[in-house]
Amino acid sequence: RPSGQKGKTGETMRYYVSRSQHGVAEIYQIHSAVCAKLPPAGAREFMGDVPNSHTAFLEAKIQYPHRTIEVCRECCLDFEESLDSYGQEKPIEIV
């Protein structure tokens, strides 16, 4: 499936987190396994096989609670769909 598209129900995508320095701030960025901007193996950490980028983002927030977490705008196109009209996270539905 193309980068950033949702899969069928039950499918997962492999996500990674990479660190980069922007001035004095260290930014952790979420990428899917098919991202054109995915850093090489030594410069990323495996986050898990999860259903979407929002879940990967939440996992990163848990794993790195005091870090700035961002999603890649190239490959995490489904992330914006997980926000309400005010930019707040929609509740996650567990089925």
PERA-V129100 format. One record per residue. N is the residue number from 1. RES is the residue in one small letter. PHI is phi in whole degrees, -180 to 180 (NA if undefined). Layout:
N_RES_PHI / N_RES_PHI
This chain:
1_r_NA / 2_p_-67 / 3_s_-56 / 4_g_81 / 5_q_-92 / 6_k_-73 / 7_g_-94 / 8_k_-71 / 9_t_-53 / 10_g_93 / 11_e_-79 / 12_t_-128 / 13_m_-127 / 14_r_-83 / 15_y_-121 / 16_y_-131 / 17_v_-122 / 18_s_-124 / 19_r_-110 / 20_s_-143 / 21_q_-103 / 22_h_-125 / 23_g_67 / 24_v_-92 / 25_a_-89 / 26_e_-101 / 27_i_-109 / 28_y_-103 / 29_q_-121 / 30_i_-88 / 31_h_-132 / 32_s_-84 / 33_a_-65 / 34_v_-101 / 35_c_-70 / 36_a_-67 / 37_k_-101 / 38_l_-63 / 39_p_-64 / 40_p_-63 / 41_a_-51 / 42_g_-75 / 43_a_-115 / 44_r_-148 / 45_e_-124 / 46_f_-72 / 47_m_-95 / 48_g_140 / 49_d_-98 / 50_v_-131 / 51_p_-71 / 52_n_-163 / 53_s_-69 / 54_h_-64 / 55_t_-64 / 56_a_-62 / 57_f_-61 / 58_l_-64 / 59_e_-61 / 60_a_-66 / 61_k_-62 / 62_i_-73 / 63_q_-71 / 64_y_-127 / 65_p_-65 / 66_h_-109 / 67_r_-116 / 68_t_-82 / 69_i_-112 / 70_e_-129 / 71_v_-107 / 72_c_-69 / 73_r_-76 / 74_e_-82 / 75_c_-118 / 76_c_-104 / 77_l_-67 / 78_d_-78 / 79_f_-62 / 80_e_-61 / 81_e_-67 / 82_s_-88 / 83_l_-108 / 84_d_-83 / 85_s_-67 / 86_y_-100 / 87_g_81 / 88_q_-93 / 89_e_-67 / 90_k_-75 / 91_p_-61 / 92_i_-86 / 93_e_-91 / 94_i_-101 / 95_v_-120
